[in-house]
Amino acid sequence: MKKRNIVKKNIEFNDIIKCGKKYYSDIFYFYVTNSAYTYNRYGISVSKKVGNAVVRNKYKRRIKDIIDNIEVPFNAKNVIIISRPKLKFCDYNYIKKNIINMFNMIGDKDEK
């Protein structure tokens, strides 16, 4: 994931969470808003309930890898992905399938 595609500032995170549309699954919350840029931007947050810093960073790397390797069905969006504590019991393939389903759901609702 390129650095320009990452939401890093706390103010941006809070604005997207406050103003964004919320989608959820059993292991993630997704907050989505329109972006001023022509590309998607992502912010990833993993709860402390998942584990220590090493474990949280491992899940962040996995999520970034999944986003890089799938085709996202929308453009010019800000997406904040917040994990739920159940994430620590899920394997890579389940996380990937869940993220793909959420992106497809967001893309379908965006078209309407």
N, C-alpha and C positions, 0 to 999 in steps of 0.2 A: 504494500500500500504506500503510495507516494505521500510525502509530508503535506502537500497541499490539500490532500483529501481527508485530513484529520482535523476534527474540532478539538482544540486544546484548551481554549480559554474558559474559565469558570463562568464568566458572564454569558458567553455564547451557549454553554451547556444549559444554564438556568433559563435563558430566553427560549430555547428550543423546547425544553420540558414544559415551561409555563404556557407557551402559545401553540405548541405542536399538537397534532392529532395523535391519540394514544391507541396503539394496537398491542395485544398481549397474547402470549402463548403460555405453556406450562413452565418454560424455563427462561423466557425473555419478556421484557417490556420494550416496545419500540415507540419512539416519539419522532414524528415526521413533520417537517415544515418545508416550504418552498425556499430555495436558495437563491441568492443574488448572483451566484456563479453559474457557469454552464455545465458544471460537473457535480457529481454527488460528493458530499462530505459526511464523514462518519465519526461518531464519538462512541467509545466503548467504556463501560464501567462494570466492574465485577465486584460484587458484594464481599465484605470481609467475612461473611458467614460461609463463603466457599472455601476459604483456607488462608494460609499466610501469603506473604507477598510473592513468593516463588510460584505457588499454585495459581494465584490470581493472574500473574503475568503469563503463565503457561496458557490459561484459557483466553486471555487477550490475544496472544499470538495465534492461537487456533482460529479464533473468530476472524482476525485479519486475513489469515490464509484462506479461509472459506470465502470471504468477500472478494478477495483477489481472483479466485479461481472459478467463480460462477458468473453468469450473465445476469446483471441486474436489470429488471424490466422498466426502469424509469430513469430520468435524468433531472438534474438541477434540483436535488432535494438535500436537505440536512437530515440525517438519521442519527438518533441517539439510541444505542443498544444498552440496556441495563439488564444484568443477569439477576436471576432469582437463585436462592440457595439450593434449589434442586439441581442446578447445573453440575455440582460436584459428583452426582451419581450417573451422569450421562456420558456415553462414549462419543467419539468424533463423528461417526456416521449419523447418529441421532441428532447431534447439534447441527450438522450440515443440512440434514433434511428439514429440520425445524426452521432454520434461517431461510432456506429456499422457499418454503411454504409461506413464511411471513412476507418475504419480498414479493412473491406472486400475489398475495392478498392485497398488499399495499398498491402494487401496480394495477390490479383490477379495479380497486376502489378509486384510484387516481383517474382512470379512463372515464368513469361515469360523471 
